[in-house]
Amino acid sequence: MNLQEVKNQFPEAVGEIETLERLGFASGALEIKETLPKLQLLAQTDKTIVAGWWSVGEEAEDSVTLMTGGEPPLRKPYNLPTN
């Protein structure tokens, strides 16, 4: 998933560009083995949640799992409270 696809799917989070960039990276880095160290770091440290999705770290963890031949868990999206 590239950044534009993330923006289209999660328009309520467009103001959080840095979060969306990290989420897009975590989602889209599957084919690039050199990204594994960065994905592992995001998986351990990035707890930022995108409404209607899960945390950037969880997405990165899923990417690491897929890259290493595993099967990531089925996740339920977080719904952040609205003001």
SESENU-51631 format. One line per 3 residues: number of its first residue (from 1); their letters; for each residue x, y, z of C-alpha. Coordinates in Angstrom, 2 decimals. Example, Ala and Ser with C-alpha at 12.3 -4.5 7.8 and 13.67 -1.06 7.14 Angstrom:
<rs>
1) AS) 12.30 -4.50 7.80  13.67 -1.06 7.14
</rs>
This chain:
<rs>
1) MNL) 0.00 0.00 0.00  1.55 3.31 -0.99  1.02 6.63 0.75
4) QEV) -1.67 7.77 -1.71  -3.62 4.53 -1.18  -3.38 5.02 2.59
7) KNQ) -4.61 8.62 2.22  -7.53 7.45 0.08  -8.47 4.68 2.49
10) FPE) -8.08 6.77 5.65  -9.05 10.34 4.75  -9.70 11.24 8.41
13) AVG) -5.99 10.74 9.11  -4.61 12.82 6.24  -3.54 15.53 8.70
16) EIE) -1.20 13.03 10.30  1.16 12.81 7.33  4.13 11.49 9.31
19) TLE) 1.95 8.70 10.72  0.60 7.90 7.27  4.10 7.81 5.83
22) RLG) 5.19 5.32 8.50  2.04 3.24 7.98  2.58 3.27 4.21
25) FAS) 6.20 2.25 4.69  5.23 -0.53 7.09  2.61 -1.77 4.63
28) GAL) 4.62 -1.44 1.46  8.13 -2.55 2.31  7.46 -6.26 1.90
31) EIK) 9.47 -6.67 -1.27  12.58 -4.87 -0.05  14.65 -7.01 2.34
34) ETL) 16.89 -4.05 3.17  13.95 -2.49 5.01  13.82 -5.29 7.59
37) PKL) 15.87 -3.45 10.28  13.69 -0.33 9.98  10.51 -2.44 10.08
40) QLL) 11.78 -4.25 13.17  12.45 -0.90 14.86  8.98 0.39 13.96
43) AQT) 7.43 -2.85 15.22  9.11 -2.35 18.60  8.65 1.38 19.03
46) DKT) 5.80 2.92 17.01  2.54 2.70 18.95  0.77 5.38 16.90
49) IVA) -2.74 4.26 15.96  -4.53 5.28 12.76  -8.31 5.29 13.21
52) GWW) -9.90 2.42 11.31  -6.59 0.54 11.25  -4.13 -0.61 13.90
55) SVG) -0.86 0.78 15.13  2.03 1.52 12.81  4.11 -0.87 14.92
58) EEA) 1.59 -3.67 14.50  1.57 -3.15 10.73  5.37 -3.21 10.72
61) EDS) 5.32 -6.38 12.84  2.98 -8.01 10.32  5.32 -7.04 7.49
64) VTL) 8.30 -8.52 9.34  6.32 -11.71 9.92  5.43 -11.98 6.23
67) MTG) 8.99 -11.21 5.13  10.32 -14.00 7.35  7.82 -16.58 6.07
70) GEP) 5.24 -16.37 8.85  1.53 -15.68 8.87  0.49 -12.49 10.71
73) PLR) -2.56 -12.51 12.97  -5.92 -11.20 11.84  -6.25 -7.82 13.49
76) KPY) -9.31 -5.80 14.39  -9.10 -2.10 13.56  -9.01 0.39 16.40
79) NLP) -11.78 2.93 16.50  -10.60 6.11 18.14  -13.23 8.10 20.02
82) TN) -14.56 11.14 18.22  -14.90 14.50 19.95
</rs>
